[in-house]
Amino acid sequence: FFAFGMGASAGKLLKAIDDGQGSCDNEIDKLFNKLDKDHSGYLEGAEYNTFMDEATKYMLGDLQKAGHGYDETTVRQWLKEWLDPNKDGKISRNEMKQNLKAVLDAGE
């Protein structure tokens, strides 16, 4: 399920970003660098899908702990709307920095 062997480390970085105070830019940079395998500056194709899988799984768990009954499809669509606001099918480092912390905090 976890492409590129991202599983635990991506989840840990998402948790660090979620639990962190302030901008969490350093953790977001680490996560982005792990996912951007071709160093294009964008998460696209398999990189995009891996990130969306990881973020969806993390958010779904967070929402379920808070007692919300959202399904995976709904959470993934919501994440796409927030993390890929221009709907170009790729996520830039700036898009991730501008939106990821707010999205994770919203799941609590």
C-alpha positions as CSV (number, residue, x, y, z in Angstrom):
1,F,0.0,0.0,0.0
2,F,2.8,2.5,0.8
3,A,4.6,3.3,-2.4
4,F,8.3,4.2,-2.2
5,G,8.5,2.7,1.4
6,M,7.0,5.9,2.7
7,G,4.6,4.5,5.3
8,A,5.9,5.1,8.8
9,S,8.1,8.1,8.0
10,A,5.4,10.0,6.1
11,G,3.0,9.3,8.9
12,K,5.4,10.5,11.5
13,L,6.1,13.7,9.6
14,L,2.4,14.3,9.2
15,K,2.0,13.9,12.9
16,A,4.9,16.2,13.7
17,I,3.3,18.8,11.4
18,D,-0.1,18.3,12.9
19,D,1.2,18.5,16.5
20,G,3.7,21.3,15.8
21,Q,3.3,25.0,16.7
22,G,3.9,27.8,14.1
23,S,4.5,27.2,10.5
24,C,6.3,23.7,10.7
25,D,8.1,24.6,7.5
26,N,11.1,22.4,8.4
27,E,8.9,19.3,8.7
28,I,6.9,20.2,5.6
29,D,10.2,20.5,3.7
30,K,11.3,17.1,5.0
31,L,8.0,15.5,3.9
32,F,8.1,17.2,0.5
33,N,11.7,16.2,-0.1
34,K,10.9,12.5,0.7
35,L,8.0,12.5,-1.7
36,D,9.5,14.5,-4.6
37,K,11.5,11.5,-5.9
38,D,12.3,13.1,-9.2
39,H,13.2,16.5,-7.6
40,S,10.9,18.3,-10.0
41,G,9.6,20.7,-7.4
42,Y,6.1,19.2,-7.7
43,L,4.4,16.1,-6.4
44,E,2.8,14.7,-9.5
45,G,1.8,11.3,-10.8
46,A,2.8,8.5,-8.4
47,E,4.3,11.1,-5.9
48,Y,1.0,12.9,-5.8
49,N,-1.0,9.7,-5.3
50,T,1.4,8.5,-2.5
51,F,1.0,11.8,-0.7
52,M,-2.8,11.8,-1.1
53,D,-2.9,8.2,0.2
54,E,-0.8,9.1,3.2
55,A,-2.6,12.3,4.0
56,T,-6.0,10.7,3.5
57,K,-5.1,7.8,5.8
58,Y,-3.7,10.2,8.5
59,M,-6.7,12.6,8.3
60,L,-9.2,9.7,8.3
61,G,-7.7,8.4,11.5
62,D,-7.7,11.9,13.1
63,L,-11.3,12.5,12.2
64,Q,-12.4,9.1,13.4
65,K,-10.7,9.7,16.8
66,A,-12.7,12.9,17.0
67,G,-15.9,11.0,16.4
68,H,-16.5,12.1,12.8
69,G,-17.9,9.5,10.4
70,Y,-16.4,10.6,7.1
71,D,-15.5,8.0,4.5
72,E,-12.2,7.8,2.7
73,T,-13.5,9.1,-0.6
74,T,-14.9,12.2,1.1
75,V,-11.7,12.9,3.0
76,R,-9.5,12.4,-0.1
77,Q,-11.7,14.8,-2.1
78,W,-11.6,17.4,0.7
79,L,-7.8,17.1,0.9
80,K,-7.5,17.6,-2.9
81,E,-9.6,20.7,-2.8
82,W,-7.4,22.2,0.0
83,L,-4.0,20.9,-1.0
84,D,-4.3,21.3,-4.8
85,P,-6.4,24.5,-5.0
86,N,-5.7,25.2,-8.7
87,K,-6.7,21.6,-9.5
88,D,-3.7,21.0,-11.8
89,G,-3.1,17.5,-10.4
90,K,0.2,18.4,-8.8
91,I,1.3,20.0,-5.5
92,S,4.1,22.5,-5.3
93,R,6.2,23.0,-2.2
94,N,4.5,26.4,-1.7
95,E,1.0,24.9,-2.0
96,M,2.0,22.3,0.7
97,K,3.5,25.0,2.9
98,Q,0.5,27.3,2.6
99,N,-2.2,24.6,3.2
100,L,-1.0,21.4,4.9
101,K,-0.8,22.6,8.5
102,A,-4.3,24.3,8.3
103,V,-5.8,21.1,6.8
104,L,-4.3,18.9,9.5
105,D,-5.4,21.2,12.3
106,A,-8.9,21.2,10.9
107,G,-9.1,17.4,11.5
108,E,-8.9,17.8,15.2
